[in-house]
Amino acid sequence: MRTWQTIEELQDIVEDLPRFTQDLQNLTTRLGLDIAPLNADHISLRCHQNTTAERWRRGFEQCGALLSENIINGRPICLFKLREPVCVAHWQFTVIELPWPGEKRYPHEGWEHVEIVLPGDIATLNARALALLADEGLSQPGISVKTSSPKGERERLPNPTLAVTDGKVTVKFHPWTIEEIVASEQ
């Protein structure tokens, strides 16, 4: 059984993990966000080229199972369930989100965001997420907040998102786990 860290196609993201972990720590500190009690259910990558996404897909196919492949906001997104987790802070991610490139250009190819699950009424997601963040953190230069409702072709659950970024990494908040969203497609 191969681990994701030993697969040739994934070596660039193996090497990128310490940078992501440090940038995420910096962002959560700036935001006054205590991540210790929070459940982050998956981690996501970003890339600029289809060839990179295809290479990463080949790598993840060697160390995990394809959970879902869907078109979201006009581009393919694959979810993989790994046999061995990707560890960031206290979290152990076994679900990896691999989106193909879209319209937006990201400053870095590699790990880009974590998604935190805040179960509860979808109408109060934004208020609940913002309550976890310090006002002075949100008002700092370079910090931006965006809301959206990405939807896959077959998803049955509404999946609002509140994303907070410093332009390097992003923390996203959702009301459902990604596996609950995938199950709603069945």
C-alpha positions as CSV (number, residue, x, y, z in Angstrom):
1,M,0.0,0.0,0.0
2,R,1.5,3.3,-1.1
3,T,1.2,6.5,0.9
4,W,0.6,9.8,-0.8
5,Q,4.0,11.2,0.3
6,T,5.8,8.5,-1.6
7,I,4.1,8.9,-5.0
8,E,6.2,10.6,-7.7
9,E,3.2,12.5,-9.2
10,L,2.5,14.2,-5.8
11,Q,6.0,15.3,-4.8
12,D,5.4,19.0,-5.4
13,I,2.4,19.0,-3.0
14,V,4.4,16.9,-0.5
15,E,7.0,19.7,-0.5
16,D,4.2,22.4,-0.5
17,L,2.5,21.2,2.7
18,P,4.9,22.9,5.2
19,R,4.3,26.3,3.4
20,F,0.5,25.8,3.5
21,T,0.5,24.8,7.1
22,Q,2.5,27.9,8.1
23,D,0.4,30.2,5.9
24,L,-2.8,28.7,7.4
25,Q,-1.5,29.3,10.9
26,N,-0.6,32.9,10.0
27,L,-4.1,33.5,8.6
28,T,-6.0,31.9,11.5
29,T,-3.8,33.9,14.0
30,R,-4.6,37.2,12.1
31,L,-8.3,36.3,12.2
32,G,-8.3,35.4,15.9
33,L,-9.8,32.0,14.8
34,D,-9.3,29.2,17.3
35,I,-9.2,26.1,15.1
36,A,-8.7,23.6,17.9
37,P,-12.4,22.9,18.5
38,L,-13.4,23.0,14.8
39,N,-14.0,20.1,12.4
40,A,-12.4,20.6,9.1
41,D,-13.5,17.8,6.8
42,H,-11.3,18.3,3.7
43,I,-8.5,20.1,2.2
44,S,-8.2,21.5,-1.4
45,L,-5.6,22.1,-4.0
46,R,-5.4,24.7,-6.8
47,C,-3.5,24.5,-10.1
48,H,-3.2,26.5,-13.3
49,Q,-2.9,23.8,-15.9
50,N,-5.1,20.7,-16.8
51,T,-1.8,18.7,-17.0
52,T,-1.1,19.4,-13.3
53,A,-4.6,18.4,-12.3
54,E,-4.3,15.2,-14.4
55,R,-0.9,14.4,-12.8
56,W,-2.3,14.9,-9.3
57,R,-5.3,12.7,-10.2
58,R,-3.0,9.9,-11.3
59,G,-1.1,10.3,-8.0
60,F,-4.2,10.2,-5.8
61,E,-5.6,7.2,-7.7
62,Q,-2.5,5.3,-6.5
63,C,-3.2,6.0,-2.8
64,G,-6.9,6.5,-2.5
65,A,-10.3,6.0,-4.0
66,L,-12.3,8.4,-6.1
67,L,-15.3,9.5,-4.0
68,S,-16.9,11.9,-6.5
69,E,-16.3,13.5,-9.9
70,N,-18.6,16.4,-10.6
71,I,-18.9,19.6,-12.6
72,I,-19.1,22.5,-10.2
73,N,-19.2,26.1,-11.5
74,G,-18.3,24.8,-15.0
75,R,-15.2,22.8,-14.2
76,P,-14.4,19.3,-13.1
77,I,-13.8,18.6,-9.4
78,C,-12.7,15.3,-8.1
79,L,-12.8,14.2,-4.4
80,F,-10.5,11.5,-3.3
81,K,-10.6,9.5,0.0
82,L,-7.0,8.7,0.9
83,R,-5.8,5.7,2.9
84,E,-3.3,7.8,4.8
85,P,-4.3,11.3,5.9
86,V,-2.8,14.7,5.0
87,C,-1.9,16.2,8.4
88,V,-2.3,20.0,8.9
89,A,-2.4,21.4,12.4
90,H,-4.5,19.0,14.5
91,W,-6.5,17.9,11.5
92,Q,-6.0,14.6,9.6
93,F,-7.6,15.0,6.2
94,T,-8.5,11.8,4.3
95,V,-10.7,13.7,1.8
96,I,-8.8,15.8,-0.8
97,E,-10.6,18.2,-3.2
98,L,-8.9,18.4,-6.6
99,P,-10.4,21.1,-8.9
100,W,-9.3,21.6,-12.5
101,P,-8.3,25.1,-13.4
102,G,-11.1,27.6,-13.8
103,E,-11.4,31.3,-14.7
104,K,-9.6,32.5,-11.5
105,R,-5.8,32.5,-11.4
106,Y,-4.3,31.6,-8.1
107,P,-1.0,33.0,-6.9
108,H,0.3,29.5,-6.1
109,E,-0.1,26.0,-7.3
110,G,-0.5,23.6,-4.4
111,W,-2.6,23.4,-1.2
112,E,-5.0,26.3,-1.0
113,H,-7.8,25.9,1.5
114,V,-9.4,23.9,4.3
115,E,-13.2,23.5,4.7
116,I,-14.6,23.7,8.2
117,V,-18.0,22.2,9.0
118,L,-20.4,24.3,11.1
119,P,-23.5,22.1,11.3
120,G,-26.8,23.9,11.8
121,D,-29.3,26.1,10.0
122,I,-28.0,27.2,6.6
123,A,-29.6,30.6,7.0
124,T,-27.3,31.4,10.0
125,L,-24.1,29.9,8.5
126,N,-22.5,33.3,7.8
127,A,-23.4,34.8,11.2
128,R,-22.1,31.7,13.0
129,A,-18.8,31.7,11.0
130,L,-18.2,35.4,11.4
131,A,-18.8,35.1,15.1
132,L,-15.7,32.9,15.3
133,L,-13.5,35.6,13.8
134,A,-12.2,38.7,15.4
135,D,-13.5,42.0,14.0
136,E,-10.0,43.4,14.0
137,G,-8.8,40.4,12.0
138,L,-11.5,40.8,9.4
139,S,-10.7,44.5,8.9
140,Q,-7.0,44.0,8.2
141,P,-5.6,44.9,4.8
142,G,-5.5,42.0,2.4
143,I,-8.3,40.0,4.2
144,S,-11.4,39.4,2.1
145,V,-14.7,37.6,2.8
146,K,-16.8,36.0,0.1
147,T,-20.1,34.1,0.2
148,S,-21.2,31.7,-2.4
149,S,-23.4,28.6,-3.0
150,P,-21.5,26.2,-5.2
151,K,-23.7,23.5,-6.6
152,G,-22.8,20.2,-8.3
153,E,-25.0,18.8,-11.0
154,R,-26.6,16.2,-8.8
155,E,-26.4,17.7,-5.3
156,R,-29.6,17.8,-3.3
157,L,-28.4,19.7,-0.3
158,P,-28.0,23.5,-0.4
159,N,-24.3,24.2,0.3
160,P,-23.7,27.8,1.2
161,T,-20.0,28.8,1.8
162,L,-18.4,31.6,3.6
163,A,-14.7,32.0,2.6
164,V,-12.1,34.1,4.3
165,T,-8.7,34.6,2.6
166,D,-5.5,36.6,2.7
167,G,-4.8,35.8,-0.9
168,K,-2.4,33.0,0.0
169,V,-4.7,30.5,1.7
170,T,-8.4,30.3,2.5
171,V,-10.6,29.0,5.3
172,K,-14.1,28.1,4.1
173,F,-17.1,27.3,6.3
174,H,-20.0,25.0,5.2
175,P,-23.0,23.6,7.0
176,W,-22.4,20.0,5.7
177,T,-19.5,17.6,5.4
178,I,-18.3,16.9,1.9
179,E,-19.3,13.3,2.3
180,E,-22.9,14.4,3.2
181,I,-23.0,16.4,0.0
182,V,-21.7,13.5,-2.0
183,A,-24.3,11.2,-0.4
184,S,-27.0,13.7,-1.5
185,E,-26.0,13.1,-5.1
186,Q,-27.0,9.4,-5.0
